[in-house]
Amino acid sequence: MVLRSQAWLPPRWALLGGFLVVIQFGTFSYWINSYWGGAPAALGGALVFGALGRLFRRPSAKSAAILVLGAIVLANSRS
């Protein structure tokens, strides 16, 4: 079985990075102790960053829509 890279990293590296982020920020961070924290900004950034990699590799309307959604979330999360 050959695992292909989805956007920026191979799936195993992306999973490892996700686990490290959850361990670092998900438990002992200020984000977890505030009302909304940085969750909307983190979600918007993840959508933009992920869609950007897919757009560079193989442009599609779906990836463009996800990029726009992430940009909207980022714009609305700024105070």
N, CA, C, O and CB atoms as a CASP TS submission, in Angstrom:
PFRMAT TS
TARGET T0000
AUTHOR 0000-0000-0000
METHOD Language model
MODEL 1
PARENT N/A
ATOM      1  N   MET     1       0.842  -1.182   0.000  1.00  0.00           N
ATOM      2  CA  MET     1       0.000   0.000   0.000  1.00  0.00           C
ATOM      3  C   MET     1       0.887   1.245   0.000  1.00  0.00           C
ATOM      4  O   MET     1       1.782   1.382   0.834  1.00  0.00           O
ATOM      5  CB  MET     1      -0.958  -0.002   1.222  1.00  0.00           C
ATOM      6  N   VAL     2       0.633   2.125  -0.923  1.00  0.00           N
ATOM      7  CA  VAL     2       1.411   3.348  -1.057  1.00  0.00           C
ATOM      8  C   VAL     2       0.583   4.503  -0.514  1.00  0.00           C
ATOM      9  O   VAL     2      -0.541   4.734  -0.961  1.00  0.00           O
ATOM     10  CB  VAL     2       1.825   3.599  -2.541  1.00  0.00           C
ATOM     11  N   LEU     3       1.138   5.224   0.448  1.00  0.00           N
ATOM     12  CA  LEU     3       0.459   6.388   1.002  1.00  0.00           C
ATOM     13  C   LEU     3       0.925   7.629   0.264  1.00  0.00           C
ATOM     14  O   LEU     3       2.122   7.914   0.208  1.00  0.00           O
ATOM     15  CB  LEU     3       0.721   6.518   2.523  1.00  0.00           C
ATOM     16  N   ARG     4      -0.017   8.365  -0.298  1.00  0.00           N
ATOM     17  CA  ARG     4       0.325   9.587  -1.010  1.00  0.00           C
ATOM     18  C   ARG     4       0.167  10.784  -0.081  1.00  0.00           C
ATOM     19  O   ARG     4      -0.645  10.778   0.844  1.00  0.00           O
ATOM     20  CB  ARG     4      -0.554   9.753  -2.269  1.00  0.00           C
ATOM     21  N   SER     5       0.949  11.783  -0.349  1.00  0.00           N
ATOM     22  CA  SER     5       0.841  13.027   0.397  1.00  0.00           C
ATOM     23  C   SER     5      -0.444  13.750   0.005  1.00  0.00           C
ATOM     24  O   SER     5      -0.763  13.848  -1.179  1.00  0.00           O
ATOM     25  CB  SER     5       2.072  13.927   0.146  1.00  0.00           C
ATOM     26  N   GLN     6      -1.176  14.250   0.982  1.00  0.00           N
ATOM     27  CA  GLN     6      -2.419  14.943   0.710  1.00  0.00           C
ATOM     28  C   GLN     6      -2.175  16.386   0.290  1.00  0.00           C
ATOM     29  O   GLN     6      -2.658  16.810  -0.760  1.00  0.00           O
ATOM     30  CB  GLN     6      -3.316  14.899   1.927  1.00  0.00           C
ATOM     31  N   ALA     7      -1.452  17.131   1.075  1.00  0.00           N
ATOM     32  CA  ALA     7      -1.212  18.521   0.727  1.00  0.00           C
ATOM     33  C   ALA     7       0.258  18.888   0.953  1.00  0.00           C
ATOM     34  O   ALA     7       1.014  19.044  -0.007  1.00  0.00           O
ATOM     35  CB  ALA     7      -2.128  19.442   1.547  1.00  0.00           C
ATOM     36  N   TRP     8       0.653  19.022   2.191  1.00  0.00           N
ATOM     37  CA  TRP     8       2.004  19.465   2.477  1.00  0.00           C
ATOM     38  C   TRP     8       2.905  18.328   2.957  1.00  0.00           C
ATOM     39  O   TRP     8       4.094  18.299   2.642  1.00  0.00           O
ATOM     40  CB  TRP     8       1.971  20.558   3.508  1.00  0.00           C
ATOM     41  N   LEU     9       2.346  17.410   3.705  1.00  0.00           N
ATOM     42  CA  LEU     9       3.136  16.352   4.326  1.00  0.00           C
ATOM     43  C   LEU     9       2.525  14.988   4.059  1.00  0.00           C
ATOM     44  O   LEU     9       1.332  14.886   3.772  1.00  0.00           O
ATOM     45  CB  LEU     9       3.259  16.587   5.828  1.00  0.00           C
ATOM     46  N   PRO    10       3.332  13.941   4.152  1.00  0.00           N
ATOM     47  CA  PRO    10       2.758  12.595   4.099  1.00  0.00           C
ATOM     48  C   PRO    10       1.839  12.378   5.311  1.00  0.00           C
ATOM     49  O   PRO    10       2.035  13.023   6.342  1.00  0.00           O
ATOM     50  CB  PRO    10       3.886  11.514   4.062  1.00  0.00           C
ATOM     51  N   PRO    11       0.857  11.501   5.214  1.00  0.00           N
ATOM     52  CA  PRO    11      -0.120  11.323   6.292  1.00  0.00           C
ATOM     53  C   PRO    11       0.490  10.998   7.655  1.00  0.00           C
ATOM     54  O   PRO    11       0.001  11.487   8.673  1.00  0.00           O
ATOM     55  CB  PRO    11      -1.068  10.240   5.919  1.00  0.00           C
ATOM     56  N   ARG    12       1.532  10.193   7.695  1.00  0.00           N
ATOM     57  CA  ARG    12       2.115   9.831   8.994  1.00  0.00           C
ATOM     58  C   ARG    12       2.733  11.039   9.690  1.00  0.00           C
ATOM     59  O   ARG    12       2.596  11.187  10.904  1.00  0.00           O
ATOM     60  CB  ARG    12       3.174   8.741   8.815  1.00  0.00           C
ATOM     61  N   TRP    13       3.408  11.898   8.941  1.00  0.00           N
ATOM     62  CA  TRP    13       4.003  13.099   9.533  1.00  0.00           C
ATOM     63  C   TRP    13       2.921  14.079   9.972  1.00  0.00           C
ATOM     64  O   TRP    13       3.053  14.731  11.008  1.00  0.00           O
ATOM     65  CB  TRP    13       4.959  13.777   8.535  1.00  0.00           C
ATOM     66  N   ALA    14       1.866  14.181   9.195  1.00  0.00           N
ATOM     67  CA  ALA    14       0.769  15.065   9.573  1.00  0.00           C
ATOM     68  C   ALA    14       0.104  14.578  10.859  1.00  0.00           C
ATOM     69  O   ALA    14      -0.244  15.388  11.718  1.00  0.00           O
ATOM     70  CB  ALA    14      -0.265  15.155   8.439  1.00  0.00           C
ATOM     71  N   LEU    15      -0.072  13.278  10.998  1.00  0.00           N
ATOM     72  CA  LEU    15      -0.659  12.717  12.213  1.00  0.00           C
ATOM     73  C   LEU    15       0.229  12.990  13.422  1.00  0.00           C
ATOM     74  O   LEU    15      -0.264  13.368  14.484  1.00  0.00           O
ATOM     75  CB  LEU    15      -0.884  11.208  12.053  1.00  0.00           C
ATOM     76  N   LEU    16       1.525  12.800  13.263  1.00  0.00           N
ATOM     77  CA  LEU    16       2.465  13.082  14.353  1.00  0.00           C
ATOM     78  C   LEU    16       2.405  14.554  14.742  1.00  0.00           C
ATOM     79  O   LEU    16       2.353  14.882  15.928  1.00  0.00           O
ATOM     80  CB  LEU    16       3.902  12.697  13.945  1.00  0.00           C
ATOM     81  N   GLY    17       2.412  15.440  13.755  1.00  0.00           N
ATOM     82  CA  GLY    17       2.319  16.870  14.049  1.00  0.00           C
ATOM     83  C   GLY    17       1.025  17.230  14.746  1.00  0.00           C
ATOM     84  O   GLY    17       1.016  18.063  15.652  1.00  0.00           O
ATOM     85  N   GLY    18      -0.076  16.606  14.328  1.00  0.00           N
ATOM     86  CA  GLY    18      -1.360  16.851  14.985  1.00  0.00           C
ATOM     87  C   GLY    18      -1.344  16.418  16.437  1.00  0.00           C
ATOM     88  O   GLY    18      -1.849  17.128  17.307  1.00  0.00           O
ATOM     89  N   PHE    19      -0.766  15.254  16.703  1.00  0.00           N
ATOM     90  CA  PHE    19      -0.660  14.784  18.092  1.00  0.00           C
ATOM     91  C   PHE    19       0.186  15.730  18.937  1.00  0.00           C
ATOM     92  O   PHE    19      -0.166  16.027  20.079  1.00  0.00           O
ATOM     93  CB  PHE    19      -0.060  13.373  18.135  1.00  0.00           C
ATOM     94  N   LEU    20       1.293  16.200  18.385  1.00  0.00           N
ATOM     95  CA  LEU    20       2.160  17.109  19.131  1.00  0.00           C
ATOM     96  C   LEU    20       1.460  18.430  19.444  1.00  0.00           C
ATOM     97  O   LEU    20       1.629  18.978  20.533  1.00  0.00           O
ATOM     98  CB  LEU    20       3.439  17.373  18.348  1.00  0.00           C
ATOM     99  N   VAL    21       0.685  18.940  18.505  1.00  0.00           N
ATOM    100  CA  VAL    21      -0.055  20.185  18.737  1.00  0.00           C
ATOM    101  C   VAL    21      -1.108  19.987  19.819  1.00  0.00           C
ATOM    102  O   VAL    21      -1.268  20.843  20.689  1.00  0.00           O
ATOM    103  CB  VAL    21      -0.717  20.675  17.433  1.00  0.00           C
ATOM    104  N   VAL    22      -1.827  18.872  19.775  1.00  0.00           N
ATOM    105  CA  VAL    22      -2.850  18.602  20.793  1.00  0.00           C
ATOM    106  C   VAL    22      -2.211  18.477  22.174  1.00  0.00           C
ATOM    107  O   VAL    22      -2.739  18.999  23.155  1.00  0.00           O
ATOM    108  CB  VAL    22      -3.635  17.314  20.450  1.00  0.00           C
ATOM    109  N   ILE    23      -1.090  17.795  22.249  1.00  0.00           N
ATOM    110  CA  ILE    23      -0.416  17.639  23.536  1.00  0.00           C
ATOM    111  C   ILE    23       0.060  18.984  24.060  1.00  0.00           C
ATOM    112  O   ILE    23      -0.099  19.273  25.246  1.00  0.00           O
ATOM    113  CB  ILE    23       0.766  16.671  23.412  1.00  0.00           C
ATOM    114  N   GLN    24       0.642  19.810  23.201  1.00  0.00           N
ATOM    115  CA  GLN    24       1.192  21.095  23.630  1.00  0.00           C
ATOM    116  C   GLN    24       0.109  22.114  23.958  1.00  0.00           C
ATOM    117  O   GLN    24       0.151  22.741  25.017  1.00  0.00           O
ATOM    118  CB  GLN    24       2.100  21.650  22.559  1.00  0.00           C
ATOM    119  N   PHE    25      -0.861  22.287  23.064  1.00  0.00           N
ATOM    120  CA  PHE    25      -1.828  23.369  23.226  1.00  0.00           C
ATOM    121  C   PHE    25      -3.173  22.905  23.764  1.00  0.00           C
ATOM    122  O   PHE    25      -3.919  23.711  24.319  1.00  0.00           O
ATOM    123  CB  PHE    25      -2.033  24.059  21.919  1.00  0.00           C
ATOM    124  N   GLY    26      -3.496  21.644  23.615  1.00  0.00           N
ATOM    125  CA  GLY    26      -4.816  21.173  23.987  1.00  0.00           C
ATOM    126  C   GLY    26      -5.028  20.993  25.471  1.00  0.00           C
ATOM    127  O   GLY    26      -6.174  20.958  25.920  1.00  0.00           O
ATOM    128  N   THR    27      -3.975  20.878  26.247  1.00  0.00           N
ATOM    129  CA  THR    27      -4.127  20.567  27.657  1.00  0.00           C
ATOM    130  C   THR    27      -3.641  21.677  28.574  1.00  0.00           C
ATOM    131  O   THR    27      -4.335  22.041  29.524  1.00  0.00           O
ATOM    132  CB  THR    27      -3.398  19.311  27.973  1.00  0.00           C
ATOM    133  N   PHE    28      -2.481  22.209  28.309  1.00  0.00           N
ATOM    134  CA  PHE    28      -1.848  23.121  29.254  1.00  0.00           C
ATOM    135  C   PHE    28      -1.730  24.545  28.736  1.00  0.00           C
ATOM    136  O   PHE    28      -0.840  25.280  29.164  1.00  0.00           O
ATOM    137  CB  PHE    28      -0.493  22.612  29.609  1.00  0.00           C
ATOM    138  N   SER    29      -2.587  24.942  27.845  1.00  0.00           N
ATOM    139  CA  SER    29      -2.470  26.249  27.231  1.00  0.00           C
ATOM    140  C   SER    29      -3.538  27.208  27.732  1.00  0.00           C
ATOM    141  O   SER    29      -4.559  26.790  28.279  1.00  0.00           O
ATOM    142  CB  SER    29      -2.550  26.124  25.732  1.00  0.00           C
ATOM    143  N   TYR    30      -3.295  28.484  27.541  1.00  0.00           N
ATOM    144  CA  TYR    30      -4.283  29.499  27.851  1.00  0.00           C
ATOM    145  C   TYR    30      -5.530  29.317  26.995  1.00  0.00           C
ATOM    146  O   TYR    30      -6.635  29.634  27.435  1.00  0.00           O
ATOM    147  CB  TYR    30      -3.698  30.892  27.647  1.00  0.00           C
ATOM    148  N   TRP    31      -5.362  28.807  25.774  1.00  0.00           N
ATOM    149  CA  TRP    31      -6.489  28.639  24.867  1.00  0.00           C
ATOM    150  C   TRP    31      -7.583  27.781  25.479  1.00  0.00           C
ATOM    151  O   TRP    31      -8.765  28.048  25.262  1.00  0.00           O
ATOM    152  CB  TRP    31      -6.025  28.029  23.564  1.00  0.00           C
ATOM    153  N   ILE    32      -7.221  26.769  26.227  1.00  0.00           N
ATOM    154  CA  ILE    32      -8.205  25.844  26.767  1.00  0.00           C
ATOM    155  C   ILE    32      -8.957  26.464  27.942  1.00  0.00           C
ATOM    156  O   ILE    32     -10.050  26.007  28.278  1.00  0.00           O
ATOM    157  CB  ILE    32      -7.528  24.546  27.200  1.00  0.00           C
ATOM    158  N   ASN    33      -8.398  27.488  28.569  1.00  0.00           N
ATOM    159  CA  ASN    33      -9.004  28.068  29.760  1.00  0.00           C
ATOM    160  C   ASN    33      -9.798  29.337  29.485  1.00  0.00           C
ATOM    161  O   ASN    33     -10.340  29.921  30.423  1.00  0.00           O
ATOM    162  CB  ASN    33      -7.946  28.359  30.766  1.00  0.00           C
ATOM    163  N   SER    34      -9.886  29.777  28.270  1.00  0.00           N
ATOM    164  CA  SER    34     -10.664  30.970  27.953  1.00  0.00           C
ATOM    165  C   SER    34     -11.942  30.569  27.229  1.00  0.00           C
ATOM    166  O   SER    34     -12.112  29.408  26.857  1.00  0.00           O
ATOM    167  CB  SER    34      -9.836  31.958  27.094  1.00  0.00           C
ATOM    168  N   TYR    35     -12.835  31.523  27.029  1.00  0.00           N
ATOM    169  CA  TYR    35     -14.149  31.210  26.470  1.00  0.00           C
ATOM    170  C   TYR    35     -14.027  30.621  25.075  1.00  0.00           C
ATOM    171  O   TYR    35     -14.351  29.449  24.876  1.00  0.00           O
ATOM    172  CB  TYR    35     -15.024  32.458  26.434  1.00  0.00           C
ATOM    173  N   TRP    36     -13.574  31.393  24.112  1.00  0.00           N
ATOM    174  CA  TRP    36     -13.364  30.866  22.763  1.00  0.00           C
ATOM    175  C   TRP    36     -11.897  30.586  22.515  1.00  0.00           C
ATOM    176  O   TRP    36     -11.546  29.718  21.715  1.00  0.00           O
ATOM    177  CB  TRP    36     -13.893  31.843  21.714  1.00  0.00           C
ATOM    178  N   GLY    37     -11.052  31.314  23.196  1.00  0.00           N
ATOM    179  CA  GLY    37      -9.629  31.123  23.004  1.00  0.00           C
ATOM    180  C   GLY    37      -9.222  31.423  21.571  1.00  0.00           C
ATOM    181  O   GLY    37      -9.749  32.344  20.947  1.00  0.00           O
ATOM    182  N   GLY    38      -8.310  30.664  21.069  1.00  0.00           N
ATOM    183  CA  GLY    38      -7.850  30.855  19.701  1.00  0.00           C
ATOM    184  C   GLY    38      -8.402  29.813  18.760  1.00  0.00           C
ATOM    185  O   GLY    38      -7.904  29.668  17.644  1.00  0.00           O
ATOM    186  N   ALA    39      -9.425  29.079  19.184  1.00  0.00           N
ATOM    187  CA  ALA    39      -9.957  27.990  18.362  1.00  0.00           C
ATOM    188  C   ALA    39     -10.468  28.456  16.999  1.00  0.00           C
ATOM    189  O   ALA    39     -10.142  27.820  15.997  1.00  0.00           O
ATOM    190  CB  ALA    39     -11.070  27.297  19.100  1.00  0.00           C
ATOM    191  N   PRO    40     -11.255  29.537  16.912  1.00  0.00           N
ATOM    192  CA  PRO    40     -11.700  29.960  15.577  1.00  0.00           C
ATOM    193  C   PRO    40     -10.543  30.361  14.661  1.00  0.00           C
ATOM    194  O   PRO    40     -10.541  30.019  13.478  1.00  0.00           O
ATOM    195  CB  PRO    40     -12.664  31.120  15.703  1.00  0.00           C
ATOM    196  N   ALA    41      -9.570  31.076  15.199  1.00  0.00           N
ATOM    197  CA  ALA    41      -8.417  31.476  14.386  1.00  0.00           C
ATOM    198  C   ALA    41      -7.597  30.255  13.965  1.00  0.00           C
ATOM    199  O   ALA    41      -7.112  30.193  12.835  1.00  0.00           O
ATOM    200  CB  ALA    41      -7.529  32.470  15.163  1.00  0.00           C
ATOM    201  N   ALA    42      -7.442  29.297  14.860  1.00  0.00           N
ATOM    202  CA  ALA    42      -6.702  28.083  14.515  1.00  0.00           C
ATOM    203  C   ALA    42      -7.444  27.279  13.446  1.00  0.00           C
ATOM    204  O   ALA    42      -6.822  26.736  12.534  1.00  0.00           O
ATOM    205  CB  ALA    42      -6.475  27.218  15.770  1.00  0.00           C
ATOM    206  N   LEU    43      -8.755  27.202  13.556  1.00  0.00           N
ATOM    207  CA  LEU    43      -9.552  26.489  12.562  1.00  0.00           C
ATOM    208  C   LEU    43      -9.444  27.165  11.191  1.00  0.00           C
ATOM    209  O   LEU    43      -9.236  26.498  10.178  1.00  0.00           O
ATOM    210  CB  LEU    43     -11.024  26.417  13.007  1.00  0.00           C
ATOM    211  N   GLY    44      -9.587  28.484  11.171  1.00  0.00           N
ATOM    212  CA  GLY    44      -9.475  29.220   9.913  1.00  0.00           C
ATOM    213  C   GLY    44      -8.103  29.072   9.290  1.00  0.00           C
ATOM    214  O   GLY    44      -7.988  28.888   8.079  1.00  0.00           O
ATOM    215  N   GLY    45      -7.063  29.150  10.101  1.00  0.00           N
ATOM    216  CA  GLY    45      -5.708  28.982   9.595  1.00  0.00           C
ATOM    217  C   GLY    45      -5.472  27.587   9.049  1.00  0.00           C
ATOM    218  O   GLY    45      -4.814  27.426   8.021  1.00  0.00           O
ATOM    219  N   ALA    46      -6.005  26.574   9.729  1.00  0.00           N
ATOM    220  CA  ALA    46      -5.849  25.203   9.248  1.00  0.00           C
ATOM    221  C   ALA    46      -6.576  25.002   7.916  1.00  0.00           C
ATOM    222  O   ALA    46      -6.064  24.319   7.029  1.00  0.00           O
ATOM    223  CB  ALA    46      -6.376  24.208  10.293  1.00  0.00           C
ATOM    224  N   LEU    47      -7.768  25.594   7.772  1.00  0.00           N
ATOM    225  CA  LEU    47      -8.501  25.488   6.511  1.00  0.00           C
ATOM    226  C   LEU    47      -7.742  26.165   5.373  1.00  0.00           C
ATOM    227  O   LEU    47      -7.616  25.603   4.285  1.00  0.00           O
ATOM    228  CB  LEU    47      -9.896  26.104   6.652  1.00  0.00           C
ATOM    229  N   VAL    48      -7.237  27.375   5.626  1.00  0.00           N
ATOM    230  CA  VAL    48      -6.502  28.112   4.593  1.00  0.00           C
ATOM    231  C   VAL    48      -5.223  27.381   4.214  1.00  0.00           C
ATOM    232  O   VAL    48      -4.938  27.195   3.031  1.00  0.00           O
ATOM    233  CB  VAL    48      -6.172  29.534   5.073  1.00  0.00           C
ATOM    234  N   PHE    49      -4.462  26.969   5.203  1.00  0.00           N
ATOM    235  CA  PHE    49      -3.176  26.328   4.949  1.00  0.00           C
ATOM    236  C   PHE    49      -3.354  24.993   4.228  1.00  0.00           C
ATOM    237  O   PHE    49      -2.596  24.681   3.310  1.00  0.00           O
ATOM    238  CB  PHE    49      -2.420  26.119   6.260  1.00  0.00           C
ATOM    239  N   GLY    50      -4.337  24.213   4.632  1.00  0.00           N
ATOM    240  CA  GLY    50      -4.583  22.932   3.976  1.00  0.00           C
ATOM    241  C   GLY    50      -5.084  23.086   2.555  1.00  0.00           C
ATOM    242  O   GLY    50      -4.657  22.358   1.658  1.00  0.00           O
ATOM    243  N   ALA    51      -6.001  24.041   2.342  1.00  0.00           N
ATOM    244  CA  ALA    51      -6.546  24.254   0.998  1.00  0.00           C
ATOM    245  C   ALA    51      -5.490  24.828   0.060  1.00  0.00           C
ATOM    246  O   ALA    51      -5.494  24.535  -1.136  1.00  0.00           O
ATOM    247  CB  ALA    51      -7.759  25.190   1.055  1.00  0.00           C
ATOM    248  N   LEU    52      -4.604  25.629   0.586  1.00  0.00           N
ATOM    249  CA  LEU    52      -3.556  26.217  -0.242  1.00  0.00           C
ATOM    250  C   LEU    52      -2.655  25.141  -0.843  1.00  0.00           C
ATOM    251  O   LEU    52      -2.314  25.198  -2.025  1.00  0.00           O
ATOM    252  CB  LEU    52      -2.723  27.200   0.577  1.00  0.00           C
ATOM    253  N   GLY    53      -2.275  24.170  -0.031  1.00  0.00           N
ATOM    254  CA  GLY    53      -1.447  23.074  -0.535  1.00  0.00           C
ATOM    255  C   GLY    53      -2.154  22.278  -1.614  1.00  0.00           C
ATOM    256  O   GLY    53      -1.537  21.880  -2.603  1.00  0.00           O
ATOM    257  N   ARG    54      -3.439  22.046  -1.431  1.00  0.00           N
ATOM    258  CA  ARG    54      -4.205  21.310  -2.439  1.00  0.00           C
ATOM    259  C   ARG    54      -4.388  22.128  -3.714  1.00  0.00           C
ATOM    260  O   ARG    54      -4.388  21.574  -4.813  1.00  0.00           O
ATOM    261  CB  ARG    54      -5.569  20.912  -1.879  1.00  0.00           C
ATOM    262  N   LEU    55      -4.541  23.432  -3.573  1.00  0.00           N
ATOM    263  CA  LEU    55      -4.688  24.283  -4.757  1.00  0.00           C
ATOM    264  C   LEU    55      -3.406  24.324  -5.584  1.00  0.00           C
ATOM    265  O   LEU    55      -3.460  24.358  -6.813  1.00  0.00           O
ATOM    266  CB  LEU    55      -5.082  25.699  -4.344  1.00  0.00           C
ATOM    267  N   PHE    56      -2.260  24.321  -4.917  1.00  0.00           N
ATOM    268  CA  PHE    56      -0.998  24.313  -5.647  1.00  0.00           C
ATOM    269  C   PHE    56      -0.808  23.007  -6.396  1.00  0.00           C
ATOM    270  O   PHE    56      -0.313  22.992  -7.523  1.00  0.00           O
ATOM    271  CB  PHE    56       0.168  24.545  -4.696  1.00  0.00           C
ATOM    272  N   ARG    57      -1.199  21.921  -5.769  1.00  0.00           N
ATOM    273  CA  ARG    57      -0.999  20.606  -6.371  1.00  0.00           C
ATOM    274  C   ARG    57      -1.993  20.324  -7.489  1.00  0.00           C
ATOM    275  O   ARG    57      -1.596  19.936  -8.587  1.00  0.00           O
ATOM    276  CB  ARG    57      -1.105  19.533  -5.314  1.00  0.00           C
ATOM    277  N   ARG    58      -3.285  20.517  -7.219  1.00  0.00           N
ATOM    278  CA  ARG    58      -4.321  20.233  -8.213  1.00  0.00           C
ATOM    279  C   ARG    58      -5.492  21.179  -7.957  1.00  0.00           C
ATOM    280  O   ARG    58      -6.328  20.897  -7.098  1.00  0.00           O
ATOM    281  CB  ARG    58      -4.781  18.728  -8.152  1.00  0.00           C
ATOM    282  N   PRO    59      -5.569  22.283  -8.678  1.00  0.00           N
ATOM    283  CA  PRO    59      -6.640  23.264  -8.454  1.00  0.00           C
ATOM    284  C   PRO    59      -8.033  22.662  -8.669  1.00  0.00           C
ATOM    285  O   PRO    59      -8.265  21.911  -9.616  1.00  0.00           O
ATOM    286  CB  PRO    59      -6.452  24.464  -9.383  1.00  0.00           C
ATOM    287  N   SER    60      -8.944  23.009  -7.768  1.00  0.00           N
ATOM    288  CA  SER    60     -10.332  22.566  -7.905  1.00  0.00           C
ATOM    289  C   SER    60     -11.238  23.582  -7.208  1.00  0.00           C
ATOM    290  O   SER    60     -10.797  24.365  -6.366  1.00  0.00           O
ATOM    291  CB  SER    60     -10.531  21.128  -7.302  1.00  0.00           C
ATOM    292  N   ALA    61     -12.493  23.546  -7.579  1.00  0.00           N
ATOM    293  CA  ALA    61     -13.463  24.464  -6.981  1.00  0.00           C
ATOM    294  C   ALA    61     -13.662  24.152  -5.499  1.00  0.00           C
ATOM    295  O   ALA    61     -13.859  25.064  -4.696  1.00  0.00           O
ATOM    296  CB  ALA    61     -14.807  24.385  -7.726  1.00  0.00           C
ATOM    297  N   LYS    62     -13.613  22.892  -5.138  1.00  0.00           N
ATOM    298  CA  LYS    62     -13.793  22.498  -3.734  1.00  0.00           C
ATOM    299  C   LYS    62     -12.681  23.077  -2.860  1.00  0.00           C
ATOM    300  O   LYS    62     -12.951  23.619  -1.788  1.00  0.00           O
ATOM    301  CB  LYS    62     -13.823  20.960  -3.604  1.00  0.00           C
ATOM    302  N   SER    63     -11.442  22.963  -3.311  1.00  0.00           N
ATOM    303  CA  SER    63     -10.317  23.510  -2.542  1.00  0.00           C
ATOM    304  C   SER    63     -10.397  25.029  -2.453  1.00  0.00           C
ATOM    305  O   SER    63     -10.078  25.610  -1.416  1.00  0.00           O
ATOM    306  CB  SER    63      -8.982  23.092  -3.176  1.00  0.00           C
ATOM    307  N   ALA    64     -10.818  25.670  -3.530  1.00  0.00           N
ATOM    308  CA  ALA    64     -10.968  27.126  -3.505  1.00  0.00           C
ATOM    309  C   ALA    64     -12.061  27.544  -2.526  1.00  0.00           C
ATOM    310  O   ALA    64     -11.914  28.539  -1.817  1.00  0.00           O
ATOM    311  CB  ALA    64     -11.286  27.657  -4.913  1.00  0.00           C
ATOM    312  N   ALA    65     -13.154  26.787  -2.485  1.00  0.00           N
ATOM    313  CA  ALA    65     -14.235  27.107  -1.551  1.00  0.00           C
ATOM    314  C   ALA    65     -13.779  26.941  -0.104  1.00  0.00           C
ATOM    315  O   ALA    65     -14.144  27.745   0.753  1.00  0.00           O
ATOM    316  CB  ALA    65     -15.456  26.219  -1.822  1.00  0.00           C
ATOM    317  N   ILE    66     -12.989  25.913   0.177  1.00  0.00           N
ATOM    318  CA  ILE    66     -12.470  25.712   1.529  1.00  0.00           C
ATOM    319  C   ILE    66     -11.509  26.830   1.904  1.00  0.00           C
ATOM    320  O   ILE    66     -11.510  27.289   3.047  1.00  0.00           O
ATOM    321  CB  ILE    66     -11.769  24.349   1.644  1.00  0.00           C
ATOM    322  N   LEU    67     -10.694  27.272   0.964  1.00  0.00           N
ATOM    323  CA  LEU    67      -9.788  28.387   1.211  1.00  0.00           C
ATOM    324  C   LEU    67     -10.573  29.654   1.544  1.00  0.00           C
ATOM    325  O   LEU    67     -10.226  30.369   2.485  1.00  0.00           O
ATOM    326  CB  LEU    67      -8.883  28.624  -0.007  1.00  0.00           C
ATOM    327  N   VAL    68     -11.612  29.932   0.790  1.00  0.00           N
ATOM    328  CA  VAL    68     -12.439  31.121   1.038  1.00  0.00           C
ATOM    329  C   VAL    68     -13.138  31.007   2.393  1.00  0.00           C
ATOM    330  O   VAL    68     -13.209  31.990   3.131  1.00  0.00           O
ATOM    331  CB  VAL    68     -13.486  31.305  -0.093  1.00  0.00           C
ATOM    332  N   LEU    69     -13.653  29.828   2.728  1.00  0.00           N
ATOM    333  CA  LEU    69     -14.290  29.630   4.031  1.00  0.00           C
ATOM    334  C   LEU    69     -13.305  29.886   5.167  1.00  0.00           C
ATOM    335  O   LEU    69     -13.648  30.535   6.155  1.00  0.00           O
ATOM    336  CB  LEU    69     -14.859  28.209   4.138  1.00  0.00           C
ATOM    337  N   GLY    70     -12.090  29.380   5.029  1.00  0.00           N
ATOM    338  CA  GLY    70     -11.065  29.616   6.039  1.00  0.00           C
ATOM    339  C   GLY    70     -10.712  31.092   6.163  1.00  0.00           C
ATOM    340  O   GLY    70     -10.502  31.586   7.271  1.00  0.00           O
ATOM    341  N   ALA    71     -10.643  31.799   5.042  1.00  0.00           N
ATOM    342  CA  ALA    71     -10.350  33.234   5.078  1.00  0.00           C
ATOM    343  C   ALA    71     -11.482  34.005   5.757  1.00  0.00           C
ATOM    344  O   ALA    71     -11.232  34.964   6.487  1.00  0.00           O
ATOM    345  CB  ALA    71     -10.123  33.771   3.652  1.00  0.00           C
ATOM    346  N   ILE    72     -12.712  33.590   5.520  1.00  0.00           N
ATOM    347  CA  ILE    72     -13.854  34.241   6.180  1.00  0.00           C
ATOM    348  C   ILE    72     -13.811  34.009   7.687  1.00  0.00           C
ATOM    349  O   ILE    72     -14.046  34.927   8.472  1.00  0.00           O
ATOM    350  CB  ILE    72     -15.187  33.716   5.601  1.00  0.00           C
ATOM    351  N   VAL    73     -13.509  32.774   8.084  1.00  0.00           N
ATOM    352  CA  VAL    73     -13.404  32.489   9.519  1.00  0.00           C
ATOM    353  C   VAL    73     -12.275  33.303  10.146  1.00  0.00           C
ATOM    354  O   VAL    73     -12.433  33.839  11.243  1.00  0.00           O
ATOM    355  CB  VAL    73     -13.169  30.981   9.757  1.00  0.00           C
ATOM    356  N   LEU    74     -11.137  33.399   9.457  1.00  0.00           N
ATOM    357  CA  LEU    74     -10.027  34.202   9.972  1.00  0.00           C
ATOM    358  C   LEU    74     -10.392  35.677  10.082  1.00  0.00           C
ATOM    359  O   LEU    74     -10.060  36.328  11.073  1.00  0.00           O
ATOM    360  CB  LEU    74      -8.808  34.041   9.080  1.00  0.00           C
ATOM    361  N   ALA    75     -11.068  36.203   9.078  1.00  0.00           N
ATOM    362  CA  ALA    75     -11.455  37.621   9.104  1.00  0.00           C
ATOM    363  C   ALA    75     -12.428  37.906  10.231  1.00  0.00           C
ATOM    364  O   ALA    75     -12.351  38.960  10.863  1.00  0.00           O
ATOM    365  CB  ALA    75     -12.077  38.034   7.769  1.00  0.00           C
ATOM    366  N   ASN    76     -13.339  36.986  10.493  1.00  0.00           N
ATOM    367  CA  ASN    76     -14.324  37.205  11.556  1.00  0.00           C
ATOM    368  C   ASN    76     -13.798  36.901  12.947  1.00  0.00           C
ATOM    369  O   ASN    76     -14.406  37.311  13.936  1.00  0.00           O
ATOM    370  CB  ASN    76     -15.534  36.370  11.300  1.00  0.00           C
ATOM    371  N   SER    77     -12.684  36.194  13.044  1.00  0.00           N
ATOM    372  CA  SER    77     -12.142  35.876  14.366  1.00  0.00           C
ATOM    373  C   SER    77     -11.234  36.976  14.906  1.00  0.00           C
ATOM    374  O   SER    77     -10.843  36.939  16.073  1.00  0.00           O
ATOM    375  CB  SER    77     -11.377  34.572  14.308  1.00  0.00           C
ATOM    376  N   ARG    78     -10.902  37.939  14.081  1.00  0.00           N
ATOM    377  CA  ARG    78     -10.071  39.064  14.518  1.00  0.00           C
ATOM    378  C   ARG    78     -10.936  40.086  15.233  1.00  0.00           C
ATOM    379  O   ARG    78     -12.041  40.392  14.786  1.00  0.00           O
ATOM    380  CB  ARG    78      -9.339  39.716  13.318  1.00  0.00           C
ATOM    381  N   SER    79     -10.441  40.610  16.331  1.00  0.00           N
ATOM    382  CA  SER    79     -11.255  41.599  17.062  1.00  0.00           C
ATOM    383  C   SER    79     -10.702  42.995  16.936  1.00  0.00           C
ATOM    384  O   SER    79     -11.269  43.936  17.491  1.00  0.00           O
ATOM    385  CB  SER    79     -11.349  41.229  18.527  1.00  0.00           C
TER
END
